[in-house]
Amino acid sequence: MPIYRCKRCNYLYIDEEQEKTFESIRNDYKCPKCRASKIFFVKKELPK
């Protein structure tokens, strides 16, 4: 299950909880918490 973490504020974008996967959202996406752009997110894989 991929999870993307904002490097600025640690907001987590969890694919399973969203309507779209992180990879499929537009490049102008902004973090809902701190408004950082999509490039500030790093991918994390949680063990199953």
Beta strands, then each sheet from edge to edge (+ up, - down):
strand 1: 2-6
strand 2: 12-14
strand 3: 41-45
sheet 1: 2+ 1- 3+
end
